[in-house]
Amino acid sequence: MAIYCENCFCIYCEDNYCILKNISLNIQGSCEECIYIPIPEKECDLLKKRLRKIYLEE
């Protein structure tokens, strides 16, 4: 059975499911195997500004 995952920044998340067969959860229920895609800070800041502009205009 596939494990549902909403963490689109994890390298193991594909089509909202974890591609790993087994995972471990920490005390908060977060996946211990999660590896985040590195996004440069400047790029992340730019994307945040763009999204805030979209959401704040509504």
N, C-alpha and C positions, 0 to 999 in steps of 0.2 A: 504494500500500500504506500503510495506516494505521500510525502509530508507537504501540506500546504504552506506556502511562504509568501509574505508580502514585502520582503526586503529586496527591492529591485537593485540595491547597491551591493548586494552580496554576489560573489562570483559563482556561487552554487545555485542561485535562484534562476530558474528557466520556466517561462510561462506560468509564473506564480506557484511553482513547485520546486522543492529542493531535489537536486539530482543525486544527493548522497543517499546511501542505503540506511545509514544509521547516523544519528546526531545525539549530542549531549546538551541538556539544558542546564543553565546556571540557576541560582536561587531565585532570580527575577523572572525566569522562564525564557530567557534569551538563549539563542543557539551559541554554543561554545566554538563550533567549527566555522562560524561566519568570518569571511575575509572580504573586507570592503574594497571596492574599486577606488583607487586613489584619484581624487579630483584636486587639481591645483587650487589653492585658496583664491587666487584672482579670478579663475574661471567660475568657481562656486559663487563668489560674491556677485559677479556679473549676472549669473543665472538667477540668483535671489532677487536682484534689483528688477530684472525683467518680469519675473513672476509677481512681485509686489505691485508693479505698475499695472499688470493685467487685473489682479484681484482688487486693487484699490480703486480702479476706474469704474467698477460695477456699481 
